[in-house]
Amino acid sequence: MKFFTPFLALLTLFISVARADLAGTKPNIILVITDDQGYAPLGCHGHPWLATPNIDELYAQSTRFTRFLVAPTCSPTRSSIMTGRHPEKNGITHTILERERMILDVTILPQVLKTVGYSSGIFGKWHLGDEHEYQPDQRGFDEAFIHGAGGIGQAYDCSCADAPDNTYLNPIIRHNGSFVQTEGFCTDVFFSAALGWIKEKSAASEPFFAYISTNAPHGPFIAPEKNAKRFTDLGFGEEQAGFYGMIENIDENMGLLMAKLSEWKLDENTVVVFMSDNGMTGGGSGKPGTEVAPGYAFYNAEMKGLKGSTDEGGARVPFFIRWNGKIAAGKDIDRIASHIDVLPTFAALTGATLPDQGIEGRDLLPLIEGSDAEWSDRFLFNHICRWPTGAEPNDFKDANFSVRNQQYRYVGATGPTSNIKGKLNSDAKPRPPGKPSLYDMVADPGQTTDVGAEHPEVVAAMQAAFDQYWKEARPLMVNENATMSPTKPYFEWFAQQQKKGGIPKWSAPEL
């Protein structure tokens, strides 16, 4: 019997950690979300040649949701994190053209956390409206260190635009309403700013929520020279070297973050979450079924679909949650979970009361604590949207959507979609979509066989659920007929600041 005593002691410790009562414990929270990385490009998810040792270590220390699902593109996912509702109910049906603006009459995550004494900071990408009233410093964030638009240097024929001619190296950043000139690669800068703020809040013994939202590895695919060189030396093209180099740079910064939390003795009272905002981009990652470089096979974890797809590969992302000593390490949860669950879960952790605004997400703490006895199945919804501005969304309802429950993914056939400027890629009028497909994600995770004919009752239930969802969401799509802004706020604010005294250099904090 003595032989088994250490094992039984470890098992008892694991169970006690996994079933800890986490509600209302008020830890600090750090949420790291990467842009267009998706699920596959991590060593811990089986990637055969990409090096992510620090994220792999975080994976080993975390509870992992193995089927965590988000929207097919970025603004939709980010809005759901903030509100606990599916994107269309936040008014989000595009990433530009005023349709990326999150509706103003909702209480969002930092405002919820403020009710229980939290300070909140955002570092990197916001992408939920560039006009003044939509900016994060107007919506509950106490510290805002961000770029504009959906990416550094982007600008479109609407209000959505970053500072003019901005670049990944030495980017100009809007810091609490004023522009500053930084030095270094964008991801390094965002992590440095976040760590400086975390150190400051820790010294003041204030509970904090740090939202580190990188623009990497979104295109343009530009990595720090040393990270890109590793791949170009191996025969990769510039875009692929940039994409994968940015991921390895993110990994380095995750290592810095974890080291500083340990050094500052924050591990025992800080939750760290790592995720991405949509499936892996098909631009920098390479093409399915080919080699990314000679001898380096394309890898998408055997999933169908990439960013912009309502298949599993367009929506599945990592979701690792770590709290040393409180949340079990090395534990996988296979229950479906999603972006709409972040707000309810963080509210439960902090003891905050959820606002009465039709929140659709669930508190994930019961699953994290090790109990799923009362966890019922549910439907999660996605739609690519992106129809032309001014078009009637109902005309595009039955194409490019999906419904997901624990076992099945129901996918609306691909219909006419818009390009980045919101114009139809094909006919001026929407075409009738083809027949939707049903996939058994347990038996067939790669979505190779349509089983709809074998399960008509499942098809009927999922279609009815989607019809009801759409009926509820359509009145909340408030940006559909928006007039395009004649000005770009970031351009205007930048010009005004230049006239008043210029753009000062930002001093990186001492860590």
Secondary structure, DSSP 8 states (H G I E B T S, - for coil): -GGGHHHHHHHHHHHHHHT---TT---EEEEEEESS--SSSSGGGT-SS---HHHHHHHHHSEEETTEE--SSHHHHHHHHHHSS-GGGGT-S-SSTTTT---SSS--HHHHHHTTT-EEEEEEE--S--SGGGSGGGTT-SEEEEESSSSTT-B-SSS-B-STT--SBS-EEEETTEEEE--SBHHHHHHHHHHHHHHHHHHTT--EEEEEE--TTSSS----HHHHHHHHTTT--HHHHHHHHHHHHHHHHHHHHHHHHHHTT-GGGEEEEEEESSS--TTTT--TTSEEETTEE---TT-S--TT-SSHHHHEE-EEEE-TTTS-SSEEE-S-EEGGGHHHHHHHHHT----SS-------HHHHHT--TT-----EEEE-----TTS-GGGGTTSSEEEE-SSEEEE------B-TTS-BSS-SS-------EEEETTT-TT-----GGG-HHHHHHHHHHHHHHHHHHGGG-TTTT----SS-HHHHHHHHHHHHT---B------
